[in-house]
Amino acid sequence: MTARRVVARTVRPLVTLAGLAALWWGIARLGGVPPYLLPSPDAVMRTMWMQRGLLADAAGTTLLETVLGLGLGMLGGAALALAMTASGVVRRWMMPLVLFSQAVPVFALAPLLVLWFGFGIASKVVMAVLVIFFPITSSFFDGLRRTPPDWLDLARTMGAAPWRVLVYVRLPAALPAFGSGLRVATAIAPIGAVVGEWVGASSGLGFLMQTANTRFETDLMFAALLVLATMTVLLWWGVDRLLARLLYWVPDSVVD
């Protein structure tokens, strides 16, 4: 990657953030909006510093729920995609269930999951798994099905067993698609954790935002929201960089 591209990738987000912060400050300070509806950026920054310990503890809880849900959802989705590729029977039986998992809104399932798994971390992890399961499974399964036909013909001509074709031909060809699904899953996994915390929890950023909302502590709500957004962006960036290193054969135009 050239120095110009590194500078451009660094400067563009900073300029965008500065523009959004300036717009936010202008609306809050000059637009006549009451602070309890829209606190100014400097007020939110002060609250974030004063409540840094509380925000750090809540962010740690939400991050743990997100990472566990992401890991379990990734493993489960990848395993199901491989099984549906290897077996037509599994595909015919499981594909409707995969689609059904997205037909029911996650908000509707949240109270049931809290009832079944309790107010602890388990219900939030399950919620995150449900949110990311479909993008992981569908992207990986699509990548496995779109293996170049010439590769498959060559493997069969050389007498490769079906399981060898799956492991040594289809799987490497599908990893870029799996990476794309994992990037999407990383960005949306915190949604499941936060929704679960809204419904029933004793810690986490979602619980903190809900508590602040009942007390009209809008500045604390915004501070928790900014921490959540920052955490999600950093998590996505870390996964993106890891995939860029692991999928080294993918062109830079796709990975970067």
DOKE-137284 format. One record per residue: x, y, z of N, C-alpha, C in turn; residue in one letter. Coordinates in steps of 0.05 Angstrom, whole numbers, plus 5000, padded with zeros to 4 digits. Layout:
// residues N
{site {X, Y, Z}, {X, Y, Z}, {X, Y, Z}, 'A'},
...
This chain:
// residues 256
{site {5017, 4976, 5000}, {5000, 5000, 5000}, {5018, 5025, 5000}, 'M'},
{site {5013, 5043, 4982}, {5029, 5067, 4979}, {5023, 5087, 5002}, 'T'},
{site {5043, 5105, 5006}, {5040, 5125, 5028}, {5015, 5143, 5023}, 'A'},
{site {5010, 5149, 4997}, {4987, 5165, 4991}, {4961, 5152, 4999}, 'R'},
{site {4959, 5126, 4995}, {4934, 5112, 5002}, {4931, 5110, 5033}, 'R'},
{site {4954, 5107, 5047}, {4953, 5107, 5076}, {4943, 5133, 5087}, 'V'},
{site {4954, 5155, 5076}, {4946, 5182, 5085}, {4917, 5186, 5079}, 'V'},
{site {4908, 5178, 5055}, {4880, 5183, 5047}, {4861, 5167, 5065}, 'A'},
{site {4868, 5142, 5071}, {4851, 5126, 5088}, {4850, 5136, 5117}, 'R'},
{site {4871, 5151, 5125}, {4872, 5163, 5152}, {4857, 5189, 5153}, 'T'},
{site {4861, 5206, 5133}, {4851, 5233, 5133}, {4821, 5233, 5128}, 'V'},
{site {4811, 5217, 5110}, {4783, 5217, 5103}, {4764, 5213, 5126}, 'R'},
{site {4768, 5192, 5143}, {4751, 5189, 5166}, {4753, 5212, 5186}, 'P'},
{site {4777, 5223, 5189}, {4780, 5246, 5208}, {4765, 5270, 5198}, 'L'},
{site {4766, 5276, 5172}, {4752, 5298, 5161}, {4721, 5294, 5164}, 'V'},
{site {4712, 5270, 5159}, {4684, 5264, 5161}, {4674, 5267, 5190}, 'T'},
{site {4690, 5257, 5209}, {4683, 5260, 5237}, {4683, 5290, 5246}, 'L'},
{site {4702, 5305, 5236}, {4703, 5333, 5243}, {4679, 5348, 5232}, 'A'},
{site {4671, 5341, 5208}, {4648, 5354, 5196}, {4622, 5347, 5211}, 'G'},
{site {4619, 5322, 5219}, {4595, 5314, 5234}, {4595, 5327, 5261}, 'L'},
{site {4618, 5329, 5274}, {4619, 5342, 5300}, {4612, 5371, 5298}, 'A'},
{site {4622, 5384, 5277}, {4616, 5413, 5273}, {4586, 5417, 5268}, 'A'},
{site {4574, 5399, 5252}, {4545, 5401, 5247}, {4529, 5396, 5273}, 'L'},
{site {4538, 5376, 5288}, {4525, 5370, 5314}, {4526, 5394, 5332}, 'W'},
{site {4550, 5406, 5335}, {4554, 5429, 5352}, {4537, 5453, 5343}, 'W'},
{site {4535, 5457, 5317}, {4519, 5479, 5306}, {4490, 5476, 5312}, 'G'},
{site {4479, 5451, 5309}, {4451, 5447, 5315}, {4445, 5450, 5344}, 'I'},
{site {4464, 5439, 5361}, {4459, 5439, 5390}, {4462, 5468, 5402}, 'A'},
{site {4482, 5483, 5392}, {4487, 5509, 5404}, {4472, 5531, 5390}, 'R'},
{site {4469, 5530, 5364}, {4457, 5552, 5349}, {4428, 5547, 5341}, 'L'},
{site {4420, 5522, 5342}, {4393, 5515, 5333}, {4371, 5518, 5354}, 'G'},
{site {4379, 5525, 5378}, {4359, 5528, 5399}, {4347, 5502, 5409}, 'G'},
{site {4361, 5480, 5405}, {4351, 5454, 5415}, {4357, 5451, 5445}, 'V'},
{site {4338, 5444, 5461}, {4344, 5441, 5490}, {4365, 5420, 5495}, 'P'},
{site {4382, 5424, 5515}, {4403, 5404, 5521}, {4393, 5376, 5528}, 'P'},
{site {4369, 5374, 5539}, {4358, 5348, 5546}, {4349, 5332, 5522}, 'Y'},
{site {4346, 5346, 5499}, {4340, 5333, 5474}, {4365, 5327, 5457}, 'L'},
{site {4383, 5347, 5456}, {4408, 5343, 5441}, {4431, 5358, 5455}, 'L'},
{site {4446, 5344, 5472}, {4468, 5357, 5485}, {4491, 5363, 5465}, 'P'},
{site {4506, 5383, 5471}, {4528, 5391, 5453}, {4551, 5371, 5455}, 'S'},
{site {4568, 5370, 5435}, {4591, 5351, 5436}, {4609, 5355, 5460}, 'P'},
{site {4614, 5380, 5467}, {4631, 5385, 5490}, {4619, 5375, 5516}, 'D'},
{site {4592, 5378, 5519}, {4579, 5367, 5543}, {4581, 5337, 5544}, 'A'},
{site {4578, 5324, 5521}, {4580, 5294, 5520}, {4608, 5286, 5526}, 'V'},
{site {4629, 5300, 5516}, {4656, 5294, 5522}, {4662, 5296, 5552}, 'M'},
{site {4651, 5317, 5565}, {4655, 5321, 5593}, {4643, 5298, 5609}, 'R'},
{site {4618, 5290, 5601}, {4605, 5268, 5615}, {4621, 5242, 5610}, 'T'},
{site {4631, 5238, 5586}, {4647, 5214, 5580}, {4671, 5213, 5598}, 'M'},
{site {4684, 5235, 5603}, {4708, 5235, 5620}, {4700, 5231, 5649}, 'W'},
{site {4679, 5244, 5658}, {4671, 5242, 5686}, {4661, 5214, 5693}, 'M'},
{site {4648, 5201, 5673}, {4636, 5175, 5677}, {4653, 5153, 5664}, 'Q'},
{site {4679, 5158, 5661}, {4696, 5139, 5645}, {4697, 5111, 5658}, 'R'},
{site {4696, 5110, 5684}, {4697, 5084, 5697}, {4671, 5068, 5692}, 'G'},
{site {4648, 5082, 5695}, {4623, 5069, 5690}, {4620, 5060, 5661}, 'L'},
{site {4629, 5077, 5642}, {4627, 5071, 5614}, {4646, 5048, 5607}, 'L'},
{site {4670, 5047, 5619}, {4689, 5026, 5614}, {4678, 4999, 5623}, 'A'},
{site {4666, 4998, 5646}, {4655, 4973, 5656}, {4632, 4963, 5638}, 'D'},
{site {4614, 4982, 5630}, {4592, 4975, 5613}, {4602, 4966, 5585}, 'A'},
{site {4622, 4980, 5575}, {4633, 4972, 5549}, {4646, 4944, 5550}, 'A'},
{site {4659, 4938, 5572}, {4672, 4912, 5575}, {4651, 4889, 5574}, 'G'},
{site {4628, 4894, 5587}, {4607, 4874, 5587}, {4596, 4870, 5558}, 'T'},
{site {4590, 4892, 5545}, {4579, 4890, 5518}, {4599, 4878, 5498}, 'T'},
{site {4624, 4885, 5502}, {4645, 4874, 5484}, {4647, 4844, 5487}, 'L'},
{site {4646, 4835, 5512}, {4648, 4806, 5517}, {4624, 4792, 5504}, 'L'},
{site {4600, 4802, 5508}, {4577, 4790, 5496}, {4579, 4790, 5465}, 'E'},
{site {4589, 4812, 5454}, {4592, 4813, 5425}, {4612, 4794, 5414}, 'T'},
{site {4635, 4792, 5427}, {4656, 4774, 5417}, {4648, 4745, 5420}, 'V'},
{site {4635, 4738, 5442}, {4626, 4710, 5445}, {4605, 4704, 5424}, 'L'},
{site {4586, 4722, 5420}, {4565, 4717, 5400}, {4577, 4716, 5372}, 'G'},
{site {4596, 4733, 5366}, {4609, 4732, 5340}, {4624, 4706, 5335}, 'L'},
{site {4638, 4697, 5356}, {4653, 4672, 5353}, {4635, 4648, 5349}, 'G'},
{site {4614, 4646, 5366}, {4596, 4623, 5364}, {4580, 4624, 5338}, 'L'},
{site {4571, 4648, 5330}, {4556, 4651, 5306}, {4573, 4644, 5281}, 'G'},
{site {4598, 4653, 5282}, {4616, 4647, 5260}, {4620, 4617, 5257}, 'M'},
{site {4626, 4603, 5279}, {4630, 4574, 5277}, {4605, 4559, 5269}, 'L'},
{site {4582, 4567, 5281}, {4557, 4553, 5274}, {4549, 4558, 5245}, 'G'},
{site {4551, 4583, 5236}, {4544, 4590, 5209}, {4562, 4576, 5188}, 'G'},
{site {4588, 4576, 5194}, {4607, 4563, 5175}, {4602, 4533, 5174}, 'A'},
{site {4597, 4521, 5197}, {4592, 4492, 5198}, {4567, 4485, 5182}, 'A'},
{site {4545, 4501, 5186}, {4521, 4495, 5172}, {4524, 4499, 5142}, 'L'},
{site {4539, 4520, 5133}, {4543, 4524, 5105}, {4558, 4501, 5093}, 'A'},
{site {4579, 4491, 5106}, {4593, 4468, 5097}, {4575, 4443, 5095}, 'L'},
{site {4558, 4439, 5115}, {4540, 4416, 5115}, {4520, 4418, 5092}, 'A'},
{site {4510, 4442, 5087}, {4490, 4445, 5065}, {4503, 4441, 5038}, 'M'},
{site {4529, 4448, 5036}, {4543, 4444, 5011}, {4549, 4414, 5006}, 'T'},
{site {4556, 4400, 5027}, {4563, 4372, 5025}, {4539, 4354, 5022}, 'A'},
{site {4516, 4362, 5032}, {4493, 4344, 5031}, {4468, 4359, 5022}, 'S'},
{site {4456, 4349, 5001}, {4431, 4361, 4991}, {4408, 4357, 5011}, 'G'},
{site {4408, 4335, 5026}, {4387, 4331, 5046}, {4389, 4352, 5068}, 'V'},
{site {4413, 4358, 5077}, {4416, 4379, 5097}, {4408, 4406, 5086}, 'V'},
{site {4414, 4411, 5061}, {4407, 4436, 5049}, {4377, 4440, 5048}, 'R'},
{site {4363, 4419, 5039}, {4334, 4421, 5036}, {4320, 4424, 5063}, 'R'},
{site {4331, 4412, 5084}, {4318, 4414, 5110}, {4325, 4439, 5125}, 'W'},
{site {4350, 4448, 5122}, {4360, 4470, 5139}, {4356, 4498, 5126}, 'M'},
{site {4356, 4500, 5100}, {4354, 4526, 5088}, {4328, 4541, 5096}, 'M'},
{site {4305, 4528, 5097}, {4281, 4542, 5107}, {4284, 4552, 5136}, 'P'},
{site {4299, 4537, 5153}, {4303, 4546, 5180}, {4321, 4571, 5181}, 'L'},
{site {4341, 4571, 5163}, {4359, 4594, 5161}, {4344, 4619, 5153}, 'V'},
{site {4326, 4616, 5133}, {4310, 4638, 5124}, {4290, 4647, 5146}, 'L'},
{site {4279, 4627, 5160}, {4260, 4634, 5181}, {4273, 4650, 5204}, 'F'},
{site {4299, 4645, 5208}, {4313, 4660, 5229}, {4314, 4689, 5224}, 'S'},
{site {4311, 4697, 5199}, {4311, 4726, 5192}, {4282, 4736, 5188}, 'Q'},
{site {4263, 4718, 5186}, {4235, 4727, 5182}, {4223, 4738, 5208}, 'A'},
{site {4233, 4728, 5231}, {4223, 4737, 5257}, {4241, 4760, 5266}, 'V'},
{site {4230, 4783, 5272}, {4246, 4806, 5281}, {4260, 4799, 5307}, 'P'},
{site {4286, 4807, 5309}, {4301, 4800, 5333}, {4290, 4814, 5358}, 'V'},
{site {4277, 4837, 5354}, {4264, 4851, 5377}, {4242, 4834, 5389}, 'F'},
{site {4228, 4819, 5372}, {4206, 4802, 5382}, {4216, 4778, 5397}, 'A'},
{site {4240, 4769, 5391}, {4251, 4745, 5405}, {4265, 4753, 5431}, 'L'},
{site {4273, 4778, 5434}, {4289, 4786, 5457}, {4276, 4779, 5483}, 'A'},
{site {4250, 4785, 5487}, {4237, 4778, 5513}, {4237, 4748, 5519}, 'P'},
{site {4233, 4732, 5498}, {4233, 4703, 5501}, {4260, 4693, 5509}, 'L'},
{site {4281, 4704, 5496}, {4308, 4695, 5502}, {4316, 4702, 5531}, 'L'},
{site {4308, 4725, 5540}, {4313, 4733, 5567}, {4298, 4714, 5587}, 'V'},
{site {4274, 4707, 5579}, {4258, 4689, 5596}, {4271, 4661, 5597}, 'L'},
{site {4281, 4652, 5574}, {4292, 4625, 5572}, {4320, 4623, 5584}, 'W'},
{site {4337, 4643, 5578}, {4365, 4642, 5586}, {4373, 4660, 5609}, 'F'},
{site {4353, 4675, 5619}, {4359, 4692, 5643}, {4369, 4719, 5636}, 'G'},
{site {4374, 4735, 5657}, {4383, 4762, 5654}, {4413, 4765, 5652}, 'F'},
{site {4427, 4742, 5652}, {4456, 4743, 5651}, {4466, 4746, 5622}, 'G'},
{site {4491, 4738, 5618}, {4504, 4742, 5593}, {4494, 4723, 5571}, 'I'},
{site {4483, 4700, 5579}, {4476, 4679, 5559}, {4455, 4690, 5539}, 'A'},
{site {4434, 4703, 5549}, {4413, 4713, 5531}, {4424, 4733, 5511}, 'S'},
{site {4443, 4750, 5519}, {4455, 4769, 5500}, {4472, 4756, 5480}, 'K'},
{site {4487, 4736, 5488}, {4504, 4721, 5469}, {4486, 4707, 5448}, 'V'},
{site {4465, 4694, 5457}, {4446, 4681, 5438}, {4434, 4702, 5419}, 'V'},
{site {4427, 4725, 5429}, {4416, 4746, 5412}, {4436, 4755, 5391}, 'M'},
{site {4462, 4758, 5398}, {4482, 4765, 5379}, {4486, 4743, 5358}, 'A'},
{site {4485, 4718, 5367}, {4487, 4696, 5348}, {4465, 4696, 5328}, 'V'},
{site {4440, 4701, 5337}, {4418, 4702, 5318}, {4420, 4725, 5298}, 'L'},
{site {4432, 4747, 5307}, {4434, 4770, 5289}, {4454, 4764, 5266}, 'V'},
{site {4477, 4751, 5273}, {4498, 4747, 5253}, {4497, 4720, 5239}, 'I'},
{site {4480, 4702, 5248}, {4480, 4675, 5237}, {4473, 4676, 5207}, 'F'},
{site {4454, 4691, 5199}, {4446, 4691, 5170}, {4467, 4702, 5152}, 'F'},
{site {4479, 4726, 5157}, {4500, 4735, 5139}, {4524, 4717, 5137}, 'P'},
{site {4532, 4704, 5159}, {4554, 4685, 5158}, {4547, 4661, 5141}, 'I'},
{site {4524, 4649, 5147}, {4516, 4624, 5133}, {4511, 4630, 5103}, 'T'},
{site {4496, 4650, 5097}, {4489, 4655, 5069}, {4513, 4663, 5052}, 'S'},
{site {4531, 4680, 5062}, {4554, 4688, 5046}, {4573, 4665, 5042}, 'S'},
{site {4578, 4649, 5063}, {4596, 4626, 5060}, {4584, 4605, 5042}, 'F'},
{site {4559, 4599, 5045}, {4546, 4580, 5028}, {4546, 4589, 4999}, 'F'},
{site {4541, 4614, 4994}, {4542, 4625, 4966}, {4570, 4622, 4955}, 'D'},
{site {4590, 4628, 4971}, {4617, 4625, 4962}, {4625, 4597, 4955}, 'G'},
{site {4615, 4578, 4971}, {4621, 4549, 4966}, {4607, 4540, 4940}, 'L'},
{site {4584, 4551, 4934}, {4570, 4543, 4910}, {4581, 4555, 4885}, 'R'},
{site {4596, 4577, 4888}, {4606, 4592, 4865}, {4635, 4586, 4859}, 'R'},
{site {4644, 4563, 4867}, {4671, 4554, 4860}, {4674, 4553, 4829}, 'T'},
{site {4696, 4563, 4818}, {4699, 4562, 4788}, {4696, 4534, 4778}, 'P'},
{site {4680, 4529, 4758}, {4675, 4502, 4748}, {4701, 4489, 4738}, 'P'},
{site {4720, 4504, 4727}, {4744, 4492, 4717}, {4760, 4480, 4740}, 'D'},
{site {4760, 4492, 4763}, {4774, 4480, 4786}, {4761, 4453, 4794}, 'W'},
{site {4735, 4453, 4794}, {4721, 4428, 4801}, {4726, 4406, 4781}, 'L'},
{site {4726, 4413, 4755}, {4731, 4393, 4734}, {4759, 4382, 4736}, 'D'},
{site {4778, 4400, 4742}, {4806, 4391, 4745}, {4809, 4372, 4769}, 'L'},
{site {4796, 4378, 4791}, {4798, 4361, 4814}, {4785, 4334, 4809}, 'A'},
{site {4763, 4334, 4796}, {4749, 4308, 4790}, {4766, 4292, 4769}, 'R'},
{site {4778, 4306, 4750}, {4795, 4292, 4730}, {4818, 4278, 4744}, 'T'},
{site {4829, 4291, 4764}, {4851, 4279, 4779}, {4843, 4259, 4800}, 'M'},
{site {4816, 4253, 4801}, {4807, 4232, 4818}, {4804, 4239, 4847}, 'G'},
{site {4800, 4265, 4853}, {4797, 4274, 4880}, {4770, 4265, 4891}, 'A'},
{site {4770, 4255, 4916}, {4746, 4247, 4930}, {4729, 4272, 4936}, 'A'},
{site {4702, 4268, 4938}, {4685, 4291, 4943}, {4693, 4308, 4968}, 'P'},
{site {4702, 4295, 4989}, {4710, 4310, 5013}, {4736, 4326, 5008}, 'W'},
{site {4753, 4315, 4990}, {4778, 4330, 4984}, {4771, 4354, 4966}, 'R'},
{site {4752, 4351, 4948}, {4743, 4373, 4932}, {4732, 4395, 4950}, 'V'},
{site {4716, 4387, 4970}, {4705, 4407, 4988}, {4726, 4422, 5004}, 'L'},
{site {4745, 4406, 5015}, {4765, 4418, 5033}, {4787, 4433, 5018}, 'V'},
{site {4796, 4422, 4996}, {4820, 4434, 4982}, {4813, 4452, 4959}, 'Y'},
{site {4788, 4451, 4949}, {4780, 4467, 4926}, {4758, 4487, 4933}, 'V'},
{site {4736, 4477, 4942}, {4713, 4494, 4948}, {4719, 4513, 4972}, 'R'},
{site {4730, 4502, 4993}, {4735, 4518, 5017}, {4753, 4542, 5012}, 'L'},
{site {4777, 4538, 5000}, {4794, 4562, 4995}, {4781, 4582, 4976}, 'P'},
{site {4766, 4572, 4956}, {4753, 4590, 4938}, {4731, 4607, 4951}, 'A'},
{site {4719, 4596, 4973}, {4697, 4609, 4986}, {4705, 4628, 5009}, 'A'},
{site {4731, 4627, 5016}, {4740, 4643, 5039}, {4736, 4673, 5035}, 'L'},
{site {4741, 4684, 5011}, {4735, 4713, 5008}, {4706, 4720, 5013}, 'P'},
{site {4687, 4703, 5004}, {4659, 4708, 5010}, {4653, 4705, 5040}, 'A'},
{site {4666, 4686, 5053}, {4663, 4683, 5082}, {4674, 4708, 5096}, 'F'},
{site {4696, 4719, 5086}, {4707, 4743, 5098}, {4688, 4766, 5095}, 'G'},
{site {4674, 4769, 5073}, {4655, 4790, 5069}, {4632, 4787, 5089}, 'S'},
{site {4622, 4763, 5092}, {4601, 4758, 5112}, {4610, 4763, 5140}, 'G'},
{site {4635, 4757, 5146}, {4645, 4761, 5173}, {4648, 4791, 5179}, 'L'},
{site {4655, 4807, 5159}, {4657, 4836, 5163}, {4629, 4847, 5169}, 'R'},
{site {4609, 4839, 5154}, {4582, 4848, 5160}, {4573, 4839, 5188}, 'V'},
{site {4579, 4814, 5194}, {4571, 4804, 5221}, {4584, 4819, 5243}, 'A'},
{site {4609, 4827, 5240}, {4623, 4842, 5260}, {4610, 4869, 5265}, 'T'},
{site {4601, 4881, 5243}, {4588, 4908, 5246}, {4561, 4907, 5259}, 'A'},
{site {4546, 4885, 5256}, {4519, 4884, 5267}, {4517, 4867, 5292}, 'I'},
{site {4538, 4853, 5300}, {4537, 4836, 5324}, {4530, 4852, 5349}, 'A'},
{site {4541, 4876, 5353}, {4534, 4891, 5377}, {4504, 4897, 5379}, 'P'},
{site {4490, 4897, 5356}, {4461, 4903, 5357}, {4447, 4882, 5374}, 'I'},
{site {4454, 4857, 5370}, {4441, 4836, 5385}, {4446, 4838, 5415}, 'G'},
{site {4471, 4844, 5422}, {4478, 4847, 5450}, {4464, 4870, 5463}, 'A'},
{site {4462, 4893, 5449}, {4450, 4917, 5461}, {4419, 4913, 5463}, 'V'},
{site {4407, 4900, 5443}, {4378, 4895, 5445}, {4372, 4877, 5469}, 'V'},
{site {4388, 4857, 5473}, {4384, 4840, 5496}, {4388, 4855, 5522}, 'G'},
{site {4406, 4874, 5523}, {4410, 4890, 5547}, {4387, 4909, 5552}, 'E'},
{site {4375, 4918, 5530}, {4351, 4935, 5534}, {4328, 4920, 5547}, 'W'},
{site {4325, 4895, 5538}, {4302, 4880, 5548}, {4305, 4872, 5577}, 'V'},
{site {4329, 4863, 5584}, {4334, 4854, 5611}, {4363, 4849, 5617}, 'G'},
{site {4375, 4866, 5634}, {4403, 4863, 5641}, {4409, 4880, 5666}, 'A'},
{site {4432, 4876, 5677}, {4441, 4891, 5700}, {4467, 4906, 5694}, 'S'},
{site {4478, 4903, 5669}, {4502, 4917, 5661}, {4503, 4918, 5631}, 'S'},
{site {4523, 4933, 5621}, {4525, 4935, 5592}, {4518, 4963, 5582}, 'G'},
{site {4526, 4970, 5558}, {4520, 4996, 5547}, {4491, 5000, 5541}, 'L'},
{site {4477, 4979, 5532}, {4448, 4981, 5528}, {4433, 4986, 5554}, 'G'},
{site {4441, 4972, 5575}, {4428, 4976, 5601}, {4434, 5005, 5611}, 'F'},
{site {4459, 5014, 5607}, {4466, 5041, 5615}, {4450, 5062, 5600}, 'L'},
{site {4447, 5058, 5574}, {4431, 5078, 5558}, {4402, 5078, 5568}, 'M'},
{site {4391, 5055, 5573}, {4363, 5054, 5582}, {4360, 5067, 5609}, 'Q'},
{site {4379, 5062, 5627}, {4377, 5075, 5654}, {4380, 5105, 5651}, 'T'},
{site {4398, 5114, 5635}, {4402, 5143, 5631}, {4377, 5155, 5618}, 'A'},
{site {4364, 5141, 5601}, {4340, 5151, 5588}, {4317, 5156, 5608}, 'N'},
{site {4314, 5137, 5627}, {4293, 5141, 5648}, {4299, 5165, 5666}, 'T'},
{site {4324, 5172, 5668}, {4332, 5194, 5685}, {4336, 5221, 5670}, 'R'},
{site {4330, 5220, 5644}, {4334, 5243, 5626}, {4363, 5253, 5627}, 'F'},
{site {4382, 5234, 5630}, {4411, 5240, 5628}, {4419, 5236, 5599}, 'E'},
{site {4411, 5255, 5582}, {4416, 5252, 5553}, {4445, 5252, 5547}, 'T'},
{site {4461, 5268, 5561}, {4489, 5269, 5556}, {4503, 5242, 5561}, 'D'},
{site {4494, 5227, 5581}, {4504, 5201, 5587}, {4495, 5181, 5565}, 'L'},
{site {4471, 5184, 5556}, {4462, 5166, 5534}, {4479, 5170, 5509}, 'M'},
{site {4485, 5195, 5502}, {4502, 5200, 5479}, {4530, 5190, 5483}, 'F'},
{site {4540, 5193, 5508}, {4567, 5183, 5514}, {4568, 5153, 5510}, 'A'},
{site {4548, 5138, 5521}, {4547, 5109, 5517}, {4545, 5102, 5488}, 'A'},
{site {4529, 5117, 5473}, {4526, 5112, 5444}, {4552, 5116, 5429}, 'L'},
{site {4567, 5137, 5436}, {4593, 5141, 5424}, {4613, 5119, 5430}, 'L'},
{site {4613, 5110, 5455}, {4630, 5088, 5463}, {4623, 5063, 5447}, 'V'},
{site {4597, 5057, 5444}, {4588, 5034, 5429}, {4597, 5036, 5400}, 'L'},
{site {4593, 5060, 5388}, {4601, 5063, 5360}, {4631, 5060, 5356}, 'A'},
{site {4647, 5072, 5375}, {4676, 5069, 5373}, {4685, 5040, 5376}, 'T'},
{site {4673, 5027, 5395}, {4679, 4999, 5400}, {4673, 4982, 5375}, 'M'},
{site {4650, 4987, 5362}, {4643, 4972, 5339}, {4662, 4977, 5315}, 'T'},
{site {4669, 5002, 5311}, {4687, 5009, 5290}, {4715, 4996, 5294}, 'V'},
{site {4725, 4997, 5319}, {4751, 4985, 5324}, {4750, 4955, 5321}, 'L'},
{site {4728, 4942, 5329}, {4725, 4913, 5326}, {4724, 4906, 5297}, 'L'},
{site {4709, 4921, 5281}, {4708, 4916, 5252}, {4735, 4920, 5240}, 'W'},
{site {4749, 4941, 5247}, {4776, 4946, 5236}, {4795, 4924, 5242}, 'W'},
{site {4794, 4913, 5267}, {4811, 4891, 5274}, {4806, 4866, 5258}, 'G'},
{site {4780, 4860, 5255}, {4773, 4836, 5238}, {4780, 4841, 5209}, 'V'},
{site {4777, 4865, 5199}, {4784, 4871, 5171}, {4813, 4867, 5167}, 'D'},
{site {4830, 4878, 5185}, {4859, 4875, 5182}, {4868, 4846, 5185}, 'R'},
{site {4855, 4831, 5203}, {4862, 4803, 5205}, {4855, 4787, 5180}, 'L'},
{site {4832, 4793, 5168}, {4825, 4780, 5144}, {4843, 4787, 5121}, 'L'},
{site {4852, 4813, 5120}, {4870, 4822, 5099}, {4897, 4806, 5101}, 'A'},
{site {4905, 4799, 5125}, {4930, 4784, 5127}, {4926, 4754, 5121}, 'R'},
{site {4903, 4743, 5130}, {4898, 4715, 5126}, {4892, 4709, 5097}, 'L'},
{site {4876, 4726, 5084}, {4868, 4722, 5056}, {4887, 4737, 5038}, 'L'},
{site {4912, 4730, 5040}, {4933, 4745, 5026}, {4932, 4743, 4996}, 'Y'},
{site {4918, 4722, 4985}, {4916, 4719, 4956}, {4893, 4736, 4944}, 'W'},
{site {4876, 4748, 4961}, {4855, 4765, 4950}, {4866, 4791, 4942}, 'V'},
{site {4859, 4801, 4918}, {4870, 4827, 4909}, {4864, 4849, 4928}, 'P'},
{site {4882, 4870, 4929}, {4879, 4892, 4947}, {4853, 4907, 4942}, 'D'},
{site {4843, 4907, 4917}, {4819, 4922, 4911}, {4795, 4909, 4925}, 'S'},
{site {4797, 4883, 4932}, {4775, 4869, 4945}, {4778, 4872, 4975}, 'V'},
{site {4802, 4867, 4985}, {4807, 4867, 5014}, {4807, 4895, 5025}, 'V'},
{site {4819, 4914, 5012}, {4822, 4941, 5022}, {4799, 4959, 5013}, 'D'},
